[in-house]
């Protein structure tokens, strides 16, 4: 599947169907199809994006997402639909809070708490965007992998594009002088997301796409700091938080400026800021992941 078809498929999987509630009648229920890709476990960004889409379906107009806090509880299985139960924790004139539980075959695999806020007038400031090459001046992720592996790499068929402005973990493993606590990567959904009939629905869609795409970028930063590549490590998200400050389009380039301040106990923490090409800070990220390194390639912490 090419990347533009992959985006259309993803958008279809974020358009959740309402599901009948169990006999006990708690919450509002939505059915989410698993990803077309057969990786196991299911990519965490898929769960996070679908859960946020489910939460947003229950929120009144004029209340965009301002934070999403995700907890990955068990590996989710491919080829198995996910049921999302949304509980209305709070509704007020300015805020709405939703708790989402994702289950497969009766077992909870993921949980999300999302907060929605009607923007108010008030103080405003932001940190400046770091100076990095423009995305069109950087090689594609596949070109970077081909250089690292010394052989051609076919298009990955993902619904997103990545352009790294610094070394990959594969580069740093070969050349330890490239070790850094920071990675900077341009990301975008590959293709153009069609307009929604509602401005609120369209903004929610781009928020979900951001949550989906940014999840794939973060744990690489821990490995770059340690000079270990994914050939000698495995990792998965434990928790993941996104704060959204301003509207944006996820099908235009966004810069993820990521750093890893600490790794300990087999877990690595990554913090990040997301900027538009125009330098507007639109989101802040935090993720902790469980990372296991094979013998002879160092330890985390």
PEKAMO-V882574 format. One record per residue. RES is the residue in one letter. PHI is phi as a letter, one per 30 degrees, with the letter a starting at -180 (* if undefined). PSI is psi in whole degrees, 0 to 359 (none if undefined). OMEGA is omega in whole degrees, 0 to 359 (* if undefined). Layout:
RES	PHI	PSI	OMEGA
RES	PHI	PSI	OMEGA
This chain:
X	*	131	177
X	d	169	189
X	d	323	182
X	d	322	174
X	d	325	179
X	d	322	178
X	d	317	179
X	d	321	178
X	d	317	180
X	d	316	180
X	e	321	177
X	d	326	181
X	d	349	173
X	c	351	177
X	c	83	192
X	d	149	175
X	c	139	173
X	d	142	180
X	b	147	178
X	d	142	179
X	d	150	173
X	d	171	183
X	e	328	182
X	d	343	170
X	i	23	182
X	d	139	174
X	i	184	174
X	c	139	191
X	c	140	178
X	b	147	180
X	c	125	181
X	c	125	177
X	d	147	175
X	d	164	179
X	d	155	177
X	d	324	179
X	d	136	188
X	c	24	180
X	d	149	179
X	b	126	0
X	d	172	178
X	d	139	179
X	e	129	184
X	d	326	179
X	d	331	177
X	d	314	179
X	d	314	183
X	d	317	182
X	d	318	179
X	d	319	180
X	d	320	178
X	d	322	176
X	d	318	179
X	d	315	180
X	d	315	182
X	d	334	179
X	d	343	185
X	c	6	188
X	c	139	178
X	d	159	179
X	d	150	176
X	i	7	180
X	b	87	179
X	d	161	178
X	d	137	167
X	b	344	174
X	a	149	176
X	b	124	183
X	c	117	190
X	c	142	178
X	b	122	181
X	c	109	191
X	c	318	178
X	b	154	175
X	d	134	177
X	c	145	186
X	c	142	171
X	d	164	177
X	i	12	182
X	b	122	180
X	e	157	178
X	c	136	176
X	c	130	181
X	c	119	176
X	c	124	182
X	c	124	175
X	c	133	179
X	d	101	183
X	d	320	184
X	a	140	171
X	b	124	175
X	b	183	182
X	d	329	185
X	c	339	186
X	b	151	166
X	b	139	178
X	b	135	180
X	b	139	174
X	c	130	184
X	b	133	176
X	c	125	177
X	c	129	181
X	b	153	171
X	b	127	178
X	h	37	175
X	i	2	181
X	c	136	179
X	d	128	182
X	c	343	187
X	a	147	176
X	b	146	180
X	b	139	168
X	c	122	182
X	b	141	177
X	c	139	181
X	b	139	186
X	b	134	173
X	d	119	184
X	e	138	179
X	c	155	171
X	d	146	181
X	l	196	180
X	d	153	179
X	b	135	172
X	a	168	174
X	a	157	171
X	d	152	178
X	d	155	176
X	d	138	177
X	d	156	178
X	d	118	178
X	b	158	175
X	d	150	177
X	d	152	184
X	e	324	181
X	d	347	179
X	c	3	182
X	c	150	176
X	d	158	176
X	d	164	178
X	d	320	179
X	d	322	177
X	d	321	178
X	d	318	179
X	d	319	179
X	d	320	178
X	d	318	181
X	d	322	184
X	d	342	182
X	i	23	178
X	a	156	183
X	d	147	177
X	b	126	180
X	d	154	175
X	e	137	187
X	d	346	177
X	i	28	178
X	d	160	179
X	d	18	182
X	b	164	173
X	c	147	176
X	b	138	173
X	b	105	182
X	d	134	179
X	c	1	179
X	b	191	184
X	d	150	169
X	d	165	179
X	d	328	178
X	d	323	178
X	d	317	185
X	d	326	178
X	d	324	178
X	d	326	185
X	b	91	184
X	d	344	178
X	d	346	180
X	d	358	181
X	e	136	181
X	a	152	176
X	d	2	188
X	b	142	168
X	b	149	177
X	b	124	185
X	b	131	173
X	d	137	179
X	b	152	169
X	a	152	170
X	d	134	185
X	d	105	184
X	k	183	181
X	c	121	177
X	d	126	182
X	d	150	179
X	d	145	175
X	c	157	178
X	d	331	182
X	c	135	176
X	d	321	179
X	d	316	180
X	d	322	180
X	d	317	179
X	d	318	178
X	e	320	180
X	e	314	181
X	d	327	174
X	d	317	179
X	d	320	178
X	d	321	177
X	d	313	179
X	e	320	180
X	d	308	189
X	d	317	186
X	d	333	180
X	e	329	184
X	d	343	189
X	c	341	204
X	d	312	187
X	d	342	172
X	e	325	183
X	d	323	178
X	d	317	182
X	d	323	178
X	d	325	179
X	d	331	185
X	c	356	180
X	i	34	180
X	c	135	179
X	c	173	178
X	d	350	172
X	d	333	186
X	b	18	179
X	b	157	172
X	b	151	182
X	a	158	174
X	a	153	181
X	d	141	171
X	c	310	172
X	b	164	192
X	a	127	181
X	b	137	177
X	b	126	171
X	c	127	183
X	c	124	188
X	c	325	186
X	b	160	177
X	d	157	182
X	a	175	172
X	c	125	181
X	d	350	176
X	c	10	167
X	c	159	185
X	d	136	175
X	b	138	179
X	c	122	172
X	c	114	178
X	c	106	193
X	c	144	175
X	b	153	178
X	c	102	183
X	d	341	184
X	a	147	166
X	b	135	183
X	a	147	176
X	i	25	182
X	i	5	179
X	c	143	176
X	b	138	181
X	c	136	177
X	b	133	175
X	c	147	183
X	a	159	175
X	b	144	183
X	c	126	182
X	b	148	169
X	d	170	177
X	d	334	178
X	d	2	176
X	i	12	180
X	d	127	178
X	d	112	187
X	c	342	182
X	a	156	174
X	b	142	187
X	b	152	169
X	b	137	178
X	b	138	169
X	c	135	181
X	b	152	173
X	d	122	183
X	b	125	178
X	c	131	183
X	c	136	181
X	d	159	183
X	e	141	176
X	i	3	181
X	b	33	172
X	i	173	177
X	b	158	177
X	c	129	181
X	j	none	*
